[in-house]
Amino acid sequence: MEKQMITKVNFGKRISDLRIGGGQNSAREMSLALGQNPSYINRIENGKALPSMQGFFSICEYLQITPGDFFNEDSEAPWEVRELLEKIEMLTPEQRTLIRQVVEQFLGESFHKR
């Protein structure tokens, strides 16, 4: 996938996609939870404003993603991946080996061709 330059519009769309995809509250509720005015997230999602750097970090924290996750558009649900990794870390080495084998089976030959 070709990377594109971040604009106000696609920055806002990414926030919207992550908020909705993560089952988060409305843009208004998110704004208020961040301690901002009710239209804060709506203005960002509609490409009318950009958050400050601190605001961006707060948005990422609210969405339970890292700033890196935000810019990784190949990952539609970064919180799901992080949650799975946290659970996998609690498994025994033998259980992790079984999980790896199952994942490799799902991916098939395309996994081994990398």
URJOHU-V321792 format. One record per backbone hydrogen bond with DSSP energy under -0.5 kcal/mol. CO is the residue of the C=O (numbers start at 0). NH is the residue of the N-H. Records with the same first field share a line. If there is no record, write none. Layout:
# URJOHU-V321792
CO: NH, NH
This chain:
# URJOHU-V321792
6: 10
7: 11
8: 12
9: 13
10: 14
11: 15
12: 16
13: 17
14: 18
15: 19
16: 20
17: 21
18: 23
19: 22
25: 29
26: 30
27: 31
28: 32
29: 33
30: 35
31: 34
36: 39
38: 42
39: 43
40: 44
41: 45
42: 47, 48
43: 46
51: 55
52: 56
53: 57
54: 58
55: 59
56: 60
57: 61
58: 62
59: 63, 64
60: 63
65: 69
66: 70
67: 71
68: 71
70: 72
71: 74
73: 75
76: 79, 80
77: 81
78: 82
79: 83
80: 84
81: 85
82: 86
83: 87
84: 88
85: 89
86: 89
87: 90
91: 95
92: 96
93: 97
94: 98
95: 99
96: 100
97: 101
98: 102
99: 103
100: 104
101: 105
102: 106
103: 107
106: 109
107: 110, 111
108: 112
110: 113
